[in-house]
Amino acid sequence: MRTILSLFVILLFVAGCGGGDSIEGSMGPMGPLGPEVVEPVEPDPVVPENQYCYSTDEETLIDFLADVLDREPDSNIRRPGYVVRWNQSPVLRIAEGTTDKERGLVEESVRLINQSLPDNYDIQISSTPVPAEAENDTIPDGEIYIDFSPNTPRGHGVAVPVSHIIDGRNSEIRAYHVWVWKLPSSGGSGQEQLYDHVTTCDKSILLTVTHELIHALGFSHSRYDWNHNQPVWRTMMTTGGPVCRSVELERLVEIPGQLDRDGLRAMYTLENGDYPEELRIDPEEECRNQ
């Protein structure tokens, strides 16, 4: 009798302690203190792909756009004063004979500019080269050609409008030819050595490429002077910018400048034929405090 009672106690003990995998498996999510509580994970906030944060207030942007859409400084060239821009995403083709370094600077320039443009106006770089120094009348609508040439007119760079319409709401940029001065690859001058080896001159070429491509997107030159009293200039679109060996180039930290970035975004949110004073910035896009 005592033996049977002892065996009964042992069986009760084993059952109460949950010995064995079969009992553990039957518990499911139950823990020693009851059901396991799983806290819901909040998803990370989704930032819209087309969100853009302005760093410039609306009044300043209107003033800047009025400047770059009005008149070429120190010339009699009149511009309409309203927006004349692309109606599509332009295709950029790079001329044959462009070095890897030059192509890399173009790609970097386009990357920087595209950060400001709405997605449907991004500059698209074609992998198909075009003949060097092509005639302007061979450039099809919808495209920008860029040449690096020692024969570049006007010094370091020039952007030539090949096809465009200036007619109020019917206005449109259709084709452009951008030229950037190509430093000789041999001869041993100080500038050539800088071009081959020193970042300062790369930055000068990057500045020139970006300056001319922004012309091709619709900006004229700006009357805003290079501001030597602050660490960063607000626009690259003034004439007579710094070149290789220029100590002042090191003061230009941002390419494009703050006004250039915000101005491009603002202009491409306006429609062809709109005047700058029609600009209204969505308060949700003003991220000056972020």
matplotlib code that plots the C-alpha trace (Angstrom):
import matplotlib.pyplot as plt

x = [0.0, 2.8, 4.5, 1.4, 1.0, 4.6, 4.2, 1.1, 2.9, 5.7, 3.3, 1.6, 5.0, 6.0, 2.7, 2.8, 6.3, 5.5, 8.3, 8.8, 8.7, 5.1, 3.7, 5.9, 4.8, 1.2, 1.6, 1.9, 2.3, 1.5, 4.4, 4.8, 2.9, 0.2, -0.1, 3.0, 2.2, 3.7, 3.9, 3.0, 6.0, 5.3, 6.5, 9.0, 7.4, 7.3, 8.7, 7.2, 9.8, 8.9, 9.2, 11.6, 12.7, 13.3, 16.1, 15.0, 12.0, 9.3, 10.0, 13.8, 13.0, 10.6, 13.3, 16.0, 13.8, 12.9, 16.6, 17.6, 14.5, 14.8, 17.9, 21.5, 23.6, 25.7, 24.0, 21.0, 19.7, 16.1, 14.4, 10.7, 10.7, 8.5, 9.4, 10.8, 11.8, 11.7, 8.4, 10.1, 13.1, 16.0, 18.5, 22.2, 24.6, 28.4, 30.7, 33.2, 36.7, 35.6, 38.0, 36.8, 37.6, 35.4, 32.6, 32.8, 32.5, 29.4, 27.8, 28.5, 27.1, 23.9, 23.5, 23.7, 21.3, 18.7, 18.4, 16.6, 14.5, 11.1, 11.4, 9.7, 12.3, 15.5, 18.4, 19.0, 22.5, 22.7, 25.4, 25.6, 28.2, 27.7, 30.3, 32.6, 31.7, 28.5, 26.7, 23.9, 21.3, 22.0, 20.9, 17.4, 14.6, 14.6, 18.4, 21.4, 24.9, 28.0, 31.5, 34.8, 36.9, 39.9, 38.0, 35.2, 34.0, 33.9, 36.5, 35.5, 32.0, 29.0, 25.4, 23.9, 20.1, 19.6, 15.8, 13.3, 10.0, 9.3, 5.6, 3.9, 2.2, 3.5, 7.1, 9.4, 13.1, 13.7, 17.5, 20.8, 24.5, 26.8, 30.5, 33.2, 36.8, 39.1, 42.5, 45.4, 46.4, 50.2, 52.6, 53.4, 51.8, 50.8, 47.1, 47.5, 49.1, 46.3, 43.8, 45.4, 46.2, 44.6, 41.1, 40.8, 40.7, 38.3, 36.0, 36.4, 35.5, 32.6, 31.4, 31.6, 29.7, 27.0, 26.8, 26.3, 23.8, 21.7, 21.7, 20.4, 17.6, 16.4, 18.4, 20.3, 23.1, 22.4, 23.1, 23.7, 27.4, 29.8, 29.5, 33.0, 31.8, 30.2, 31.5, 29.1, 28.0, 24.3, 24.4, 26.8, 25.0, 27.0, 29.6, 33.3, 33.3, 36.6, 38.8, 41.8, 44.3, 41.8, 41.9, 38.4, 37.1, 37.7, 35.0, 32.4, 31.4, 28.1, 27.6, 24.9, 24.4, 21.4, 19.6, 20.3, 18.9, 15.8, 15.3, 15.5, 12.9, 10.6, 10.9, 10.0, 7.0, 5.8, 4.5, 5.9, 4.6, 4.3, 5.8, 8.0, 5.4, 3.0, 5.2, 3.7, 5.6, 3.7, 4.4, 4.8, 7.8, 9.5, 12.1, 14.3, 14.2, 15.2]
y = [0.0, 2.3, 1.6, 2.4, 5.7, 6.7, 6.0, 8.1, 11.1, 10.8, 10.9, 14.0, 15.7, 15.1, 16.4, 19.5, 20.4, 20.2, 17.7, 16.8, 18.5, 17.5, 19.6, 22.6, 22.4, 22.5, 25.7, 27.9, 31.6, 31.0, 31.9, 31.2, 34.4, 34.1, 35.1, 36.9, 40.5, 41.7, 45.5, 46.8, 48.3, 51.8, 52.1, 54.8, 57.9, 57.9, 61.0, 61.6, 61.2, 64.6, 66.5, 69.4, 71.6, 75.2, 77.1, 80.5, 82.5, 83.2, 86.9, 86.4, 83.7, 86.0, 88.7, 86.3, 84.8, 88.3, 89.0, 85.8, 86.0, 89.7, 90.9, 89.9, 92.2, 94.8, 94.1, 95.2, 91.6, 91.7, 88.7, 88.4, 88.5, 85.4, 81.7, 80.1, 76.5, 72.9, 71.2, 67.8, 66.0, 67.0, 64.4, 65.4, 64.0, 64.3, 64.9, 62.4, 63.0, 63.9, 62.5, 60.3, 63.1, 65.5, 63.1, 62.4, 66.2, 66.4, 63.4, 65.0, 68.3, 66.7, 64.8, 68.0, 69.9, 67.0, 67.2, 70.5, 69.6, 67.8, 64.2, 64.8, 67.4, 65.6, 65.9, 62.4, 61.6, 59.5, 56.9, 57.6, 60.2, 62.8, 64.2, 66.8, 70.5, 69.5, 72.2, 73.7, 73.0, 69.2, 69.2, 67.7, 69.1, 67.7, 67.5, 69.3, 68.8, 69.5, 69.9, 70.4, 72.4, 74.6, 76.7, 77.5, 81.0, 83.5, 81.9, 79.2, 78.3, 79.3, 78.0, 78.6, 78.4, 76.3, 76.1, 77.8, 79.7, 82.9, 83.4, 83.6, 80.4, 78.8, 79.4, 76.5, 75.6, 72.9, 72.5, 73.8, 73.6, 73.9, 74.6, 74.3, 75.3, 72.3, 72.9, 71.4, 67.9, 68.6, 71.4, 71.6, 74.9, 75.5, 75.4, 72.0, 70.6, 71.9, 70.4, 67.0, 66.8, 69.5, 69.4, 73.2, 73.2, 70.3, 72.4, 75.3, 73.0, 71.6, 75.2, 76.1, 73.0, 73.5, 77.3, 76.6, 73.7, 76.0, 78.5, 75.7, 75.2, 78.8, 81.1, 84.2, 85.8, 87.3, 90.8, 89.3, 89.8, 87.2, 87.7, 87.7, 88.6, 85.2, 81.6, 80.6, 82.5, 82.1, 82.0, 80.8, 82.7, 85.9, 86.6, 86.5, 83.6, 82.2, 79.9, 77.6, 78.8, 81.2, 81.3, 82.7, 79.4, 77.7, 80.0, 78.5, 75.5, 74.6, 73.9, 74.9, 77.8, 78.0, 80.5, 78.5, 75.3, 76.9, 79.1, 76.1, 74.2, 77.3, 77.9, 74.4, 74.4, 77.5, 77.2, 78.7, 82.3, 82.7, 85.7, 85.3, 87.1, 84.3, 81.9, 80.5, 78.1, 75.4, 76.0, 72.2, 72.4, 75.2, 73.3, 76.2, 75.0, 71.4]
z = [0.0, 1.0, -2.4, -4.4, -2.4, -3.1, -6.8, -6.9, -5.2, -7.8, -10.7, -9.2, -8.8, -12.4, -13.8, -11.6, -12.7, -16.4, -17.0, -20.6, -24.0, -24.7, -21.9, -22.8, -26.4, -25.4, -23.5, -26.6, -25.8, -22.1, -19.8, -16.1, -15.3, -18.0, -21.7, -23.2, -24.0, -27.3, -27.7, -31.2, -33.1, -34.5, -38.1, -38.9, -40.3, -44.1, -45.8, -49.2, -51.9, -53.4, -50.1, -50.2, -47.4, -48.2, -46.4, -47.8, -46.8, -49.5, -49.7, -50.4, -53.0, -54.8, -54.9, -56.1, -58.9, -60.0, -60.3, -62.3, -64.6, -65.5, -67.2, -67.9, -65.7, -67.6, -70.9, -72.9, -73.0, -71.7, -70.3, -69.9, -66.1, -66.0, -65.8, -68.9, -68.1, -69.4, -69.6, -69.3, -67.9, -70.1, -71.4, -71.0, -73.5, -73.0, -76.0, -77.2, -75.9, -72.4, -69.8, -67.0, -64.5, -66.5, -66.8, -63.1, -62.4, -64.7, -62.9, -59.5, -60.8, -62.0, -58.8, -56.8, -59.1, -59.1, -55.3, -55.9, -58.9, -58.7, -59.8, -63.2, -64.1, -63.1, -65.6, -67.1, -68.2, -71.4, -71.7, -75.5, -76.3, -79.0, -81.5, -79.9, -80.7, -82.5, -84.4, -82.4, -85.1, -84.7, -81.1, -80.9, -78.7, -75.2, -74.9, -73.5, -75.0, -72.9, -74.4, -72.7, -75.2, -75.2, -77.7, -75.3, -75.8, -73.0, -70.9, -68.5, -69.6, -71.6, -72.0, -75.4, -75.8, -79.0, -79.0, -76.8, -76.9, -75.0, -75.2, -71.8, -71.0, -74.2, -73.2, -73.0, -73.0, -75.6, -76.2, -74.9, -75.6, -72.6, -73.1, -70.4, -70.9, -71.2, -69.7, -71.8, -70.8, -71.3, -71.1, -67.4, -66.5, -62.9, -63.9, -65.6, -62.5, -60.3, -62.7, -62.5, -58.9, -56.6, -55.4, -55.6, -59.3, -59.5, -57.4, -59.8, -62.8, -60.8, -60.0, -63.7, -64.9, -62.3, -63.1, -66.8, -66.3, -64.0, -66.9, -69.1, -66.7, -66.9, -64.7, -66.0, -64.1, -60.8, -59.4, -56.0, -55.3, -54.0, -50.3, -48.9, -45.4, -44.8, -44.9, -47.6, -50.7, -51.3, -55.1, -57.8, -60.5, -60.4, -63.1, -62.5, -60.2, -58.7, -60.7, -60.2, -57.6, -56.1, -52.4, -52.3, -53.9, -50.6, -49.1, -51.3, -49.3, -51.1, -54.8, -55.7, -53.2, -50.9, -53.2, -56.3, -54.7, -53.4, -56.5, -58.8, -56.7, -56.6, -60.3, -61.2, -59.0, -60.9, -64.4, -67.6, -67.8, -64.0, -62.4, -59.3, -57.1, -57.7, -55.7, -52.6, -50.4, -48.6, -44.9, -44.4, -46.8, -44.9, -42.9, -41.8, -38.2, -39.0]

ax = plt.figure().add_subplot(projection="3d")
ax.plot(x, y, z, "-o")
ax.set_aspect("equal")
plt.show()
